[in-house]
Amino acid sequence: MSHPTPSGASQAPGAAGHAVPTYPEPMDAISVDAIPASPAPSRVKNNPEGKASKAVAAVSLGVLAFTFMLNAMDRQVFPPLLTTISNEYGFSLQSGGLLATIFTLGMAVAGIPAGFLVERFSRKTVLVVSIVIYSLGTLATPLASSWGDMALYRIISGLGEGMQAAALFAAVGAFFHHRRGLALGVLGFAFGLGAIFGPPLGVTFAGQFGSWRSPFIIFGLLGLLVVVVAALAVSRKFTERAISMTGVEGSYDYMPAKAYNRNSLAIAAASGCGALALYGFLGLYPTFLTTQLHVSTAQSALALSFVGLGGLAGLFGGWIGDRINQRILLIVSLVVMAVIGVLIYQVQASFAWQCVFACLMGVFGTGVFFPNTNSAIQRAVRPHQVGRAAGLFVTCYYGSAAFSGLLFAALVPMLGWQGAGLLQVTVLPLVAAAIMLIVQTSLFNNAARAGTH
């Protein structure tokens, strides 16, 4: 390794000038991007003593993964019911399309504040509060009397989901700093399961109880129940891990000094373009299937669940992104997304083929593109700037996603489904791929480590 490494336990200055013990682990055993965003977090004094056992860690990770799966269910239950909801309230295609994705606006708004909170307060507390917020937003959705208050409740759900994502990634990534990519892949796998089961379960609940409102009530109540389980079962020794791991630093003089540099801004722009394509597709895909291919609501929900099935590839996508050139990997994934867009909207194949294409969109969109843009933007900055990079990613990715449904719905009357699909789901990924060409992975904070393998 080219990074300097302590040969034994040493003392590093803490937030108030106090000595904070470091660990005598060699630098090659610690992921370069495992170094905390803040070299001296203000809550070091609150770090639980001792290390969580394997059993405690397994239980904590399992519960947190389940909460993320529920997060995905909450997100994906709305699109299959959009036609029914729009008919009842008289929403236009544009209004409904915006409702389908506006929750991501809440996620974008929550990104930077959530990063601030997880650096200064218990991550477990932020996690618990965030689940309460998005569960209450889900419960309130059936109470809406107009487009405005329904949009507000969807944004509230997004605020909670954005807070949860920030705290969850920080907690799991810090605890499993040796295998961060694989651990975050586990969360991606859980999210994929939620995206698989959420749409058909939502439609089933709506059919059994005779109302589109029932799935939101059931998932909202389930979220409040999970809050109690998480509060009791998730250990603070797990969520607050690595707060005391300060003072372990290598030399990053070869990297840009500013967090908002050429690499990070390019990746942020590419993530925004990709999100416009991916979430535009997710938000209106069920509507496309029911109006153009004349499939049933249940079939459209099944097709959407295949996106979640493909998203299970996030376990592999995160793993391989740690081992090969991420710029090349992201360009390939974006080009494949563009090709899939042609197959879905231009070919307009049979329902069976639509399920196959939806699965492939899940593989390359949510399984490869999302986790690797998320990690690449953190590698584009020095370790102590990772928090700002994560905030930039959340703002650009989810901020773009918030208006993707509205954009797609506005294009359909002008260009038809084929033209809208070509412009938003094919051209935009190609634009993102072109932007990625200017990224220099030699300036990533793991470049020196990669060069030694």
N, C-alpha and C positions, 0 to 999 in steps of 0.2 A: 504493500500500500504506500501511496505517496503522502497520505495524511499523517501528521504527527500523532502519536498515541502515547498515553501515559502507561508506564510499565507497572504502576501500582496505584493504590488509593491516594488521592491528592485532595487538596482543598481549593475550591474556586469561590470567588466573591459572590455573595448572594445579593438580593434586591436591596438590602439595607446595610451592606458592607459586612454581613456576617458570613462566616465560612460555611459553605455547603459541600458536603462530601460528594465526590464523584465515584463512579464505578471503575474498577480496574479492568474492564473488558477491553480487548483490543479493538481498534477502530474498524478492522475488517469484519468484525462480528456485528457491527451496528450499521444499519442502513444510513446512508449519507443524509437522506431527507428525514431521518428520525429525530434530528436535533430540534428541540422545541422552538416554535416561532419566536417566543420571548426568552432570551437567555437568562432572565431572572424573574419568573412569574411572581406576582405579588402574593399568591396564595401558597407558596412553598411551605409555609408553616402549618398549613392545613393538610398536608400530605399524610395519608394514613401510614402508620408504622408497619413495617413488614411487607411481605409480598404475598399476593393471593395464591392459594394452592391451585393445582390443576383442576380440581373438582369445582372450586369456586369460580375459576376463570371460565370453565366450560358452561356452568349454569348461567353466569352473567352474560356470556356471549350469546348463548341460546335464547335467553329472554330478550336481549336487545335485538337480535336478528328477527325475532317474532314481531317486535314492535315495528321494525322496518317493513316487514311483510304486510302488516296491517296498514302502514302508511301507503304502500302501493295499492292495496285494495281500495282505500279511500279515494285515491287519485283516479283509478281506472273504472270505478263503478258509474261515474257520470256519463261518459260518452255513449255507452249502449242505450241509455235511457233518455238521451238528448231529444230524439224525435218525439217521444211521448211527452216529455216536459215542455218542449216548444209548442206542441199542439195545444196543450192545456192552457199555457200562458199567452199563446199567440206570438211567440218570438220568431223573428226572421232568421234566415240561415246565418246571416252575419252576427246577429245578437247571440244566437245559440253557439256559434263557433267561438265567439269571445268568451262565453261562459265556460265552455269546455276546457279552456286553457288559462283562464284568468287567475286561477289559484297560484300559478307560477309567478305572478306579479308579487303576491305575498311572500313567496320564497325568495325572490330577488331582493325585496325590501328588507327581509329578515337577515340576509346573508352577512353584511358587515356588522350590524349590531350583535348578531349571534356570535360572531368571531370575537367581539369584545367581551361578551358575557363568559364564554368558555375559557378565556384567559384569566378571568378575575373571580369567578365563582365556581362552585362545585359543578363538574360536568353532569353528575347524576341529578342534581337539582334542576339544571337546565333541561335535561332529558325528560324528567317527570313533568315539569311545567309545560314543555312543548307538546307532549302527548295530550295533556288536558286541553290545551288551546285548540289543536286540530280536531279533537273529538267533539268539543263544544261547537265548533264551526260546522262539522258534519251533522250534528244533531239539529242545528238551527236551519239547515238548508231546506227541509220540508216545510218550515214555517213561513217561507218567503211568500210575499203577496205580490211582488213585482220583480222586474229584472234587476233593479237597483239593489234591493236588499238581498236578493239571491247572490248577486255578484259580490256584495260585501261579505256574506257568509263564506263564499268560496275563497275570498282573499284571506279571511281569518284562518281558514283551514291551511292555506298556503303558508301563512306566517308561522304556524305551529310546526308544519312539516319542514320548513327551512331551518328553524331553530333546532329541530331534532337532528336533521342531517349534519349540521355543523358540529353539534356536540357528540353525536355518534361516531362520525369519522375521526374526530380528535381523540376520543377515548379508546376506540379499538385500534387505531393506527399507532397510538402511543404505547399501548400495552404490548402489542405484537410488533414491536419495532424491528425485530429481526426478520419477520416475514410479513411486512406491511401489505404488500400487493396481494398476497394470498388471503390475508385476513379481511381486507376490504372486498376481495372477491367473494368471500362467504356472505357478506352483507348484500352484494349484488345478486348473488344466488337467491337469497331470501326475498329480495325485492322482486326478482323474476317470478318466484312462486306466487307472490301476492298479485302480480299482474296477470298471471295465468288464471287464478281462481277467483279474483275479484269480479270481473265482468259476468261470467256465468252464474256465480252466486248471487250477484245483484239482480240479474234478470229473473233468477229462480225465486228469490224472496219477493220480488215485485209481483210475479205471477201467483205465488201461493197466497199472498195477503191482499191481492187485488189492487195494489197501489204502488206507484213508483217511489213513494215516500218511505216505505218500509225498509229498504236496504240501508238508507242513510241513518235511520233510527237504530237499526241492529248494529251497524258498524260503529256508530257513535258510542253506544252503550258498551260495546266490546272494548273500545279504546279506553273508556273510564275504568273498566275492570282490569285491563292490562296495566294501567297506572299503579293500581294497588299491588299487583304482582311484581312490577319492576321495582317499586319502592322497597319491597320486602326481600326480593331475591337477588337484586343486582348489588354487588359489593362495591363500596367506595375504593377499596384497595385495587379494584379492577379499573373503575372509571377514572381515578385520579393518578394512575400509574405514570411514571416518567416525569412528573413535575419537578422532582429533585435531581433529574439527570441534566445538570447544567455544567458548563465549563468544558464540555468535550467538543472541541472545534478543530476543523482542519483549515487549510489555507484556500480561500476562494477569491484570491486577487485577480484571477483570470476572468472572473465573471463581471458583468455590469454592476456598478455600485447601486443603481436605482432599482426599486422593485418593479416600476413600470418602464420596462426596457423593450427593446425591439422584439425579443423572443416572447416575453409574457404578453405584450399587447397583440402580437400576431396570433398567438394561441387563443387569446380571449376573443379576438375578432372571428377566428375560425369556429370557435365554440358557439358564438352567437349565430352565425350562418347555419351551422349544423343543427342547432336547436330550432331555428325557424322551420327547417325542413322536417325534422323528426317529430316535433310536437304539432305542427300543422297536419302531418299525416295521422298522428295518434288521435287528435281531437275530432277529425271529421271522417276518418276511415269508416266507422260504422254507418254514418249517414251516406257516404258514397256507395257502400254495399247495398243498403236498403233502397236507395232511390235509383241507382243505375243498374245494379245487377238483380234487384228485386228479391233479395233474400230476406228471411225473417229477422226480427230483432234478436232472437236467440242465436241464430246463425252468425249474425254480425258480431255478437258478443263472443262467440266461439272463435271467430277469426281474429278478433282483437287479443284474445287470450294467447294466441300463437305468438304474438309479439313478446309476451312475457316468457313463453317457452324459449324463444331465442335468446332472451335476456339472461337466461341461466348460463350462457356462455361467458358472462362476466367473470366467472371464476377462472376461466382460461384466459380471457382477454386481459385481466389485470396481471396474471402470472407472466404471460408472454411479453407484456409491455415492460416488465422489469428486465427483460433479457435481450431484446432486440432494439434496433433504432426506432424510437417512437415516431419520429417524423414520417418515416416510410410506412409504418403501420397505420398511422392516422390517414395518410393520403390514400392508401389502398382501401381502407374502410369507407372513406367518403366517396370514392369512385364507385365502389360496389353499391352503396346506398343510392347513388344516382341511377345506376343501371336498374336496380330494383324498382325505383320510381317509374321508369319507363315500362317495365313489365306490368306493374299494377294499374297505372292509369292509361297508358297508351294501348297495350294489348287487351286489357280488360278480360282476363282469362276467366275460366270457370271458378266456382267457389272453392273447389279442392286446391287448385293452383294458387288462389288468393291466400289460402291458409299457409301454403309453402312460402310464398313471397313475404307474408307478414312475419313468419318465423325468421326468415333471413334478415328482414329489416331489424328484428329484435337482436339478432346475433351481432350485426355490424353496427347498428345504431346504439343500442343500450348496452350491449355486451363488450364492444371494442371501443367505439368512439367516445362514449361518456367517461368510462373510468380512465382512459388514457389521456384525454384532454385535461381531466381533473388532476392527474398526477404530473403530467408534463408541465403544466403551468407552475406547479410548485417546484419543479426541478429547474425552472427557468430563472429562479431568484435565489439569492443567498439564503441559507437555512433560517436566519433570524427574520426573514421577510415572508416566510411561508404563509403566515396569517393574512397578509395583505394580498398575496397571490390567490389564496382561496376565496377571499371576499370578491376580488375582481372576477374570478371565474363564475361564482354564484350570480353576481349581478348581470354579467353578460349572457350567460347561458339561460338562466331562468327569466331574466328580463326580456330577452328575445322570444322565449317560449310563450310568455304571457300574451303576446299579440299575434302569435302564429296562426291561431284558429281564426281570428278576425281577418287577417290578411288572406288566408286561403278562401274563406267564405266570400270575401270581396272580389277575389279573382274569378270565382266560379261563374257568376252572372256575365262577366265580361268575356271570358275565354272558354267557358265550359270546363268540365272536370278534367278533360285531357290537357287543355292548355294550362289550367291552374296547376295540375300535377307536374307538368313539364317544367314550369317556371319555378315552383316552390320546392318540389321534392327531387328534382333532377339538377336544375341549374345551380341552385344555392349550394348543394354539397360540392359541386365542381368548383364554385368560387372559393369555398372553404379550403379545398385541396390546393388550389393555386396559392392561397395565402400561406399555407403551411410550407410551401417551397422556400420561403425566406427564413424559416426557423433554422438556427444553427445549434445542433445538439452538442457540439463540442464546447458550448458555453453553459451546458446544464451542470447542476451541482453534483451530479453523479458521474460526470464525464471521466474524471481521473480514476474513479473506482472501476468503471467499465473497462478502462484501458488496461487494467492489470489482469483481467480474466483471460 
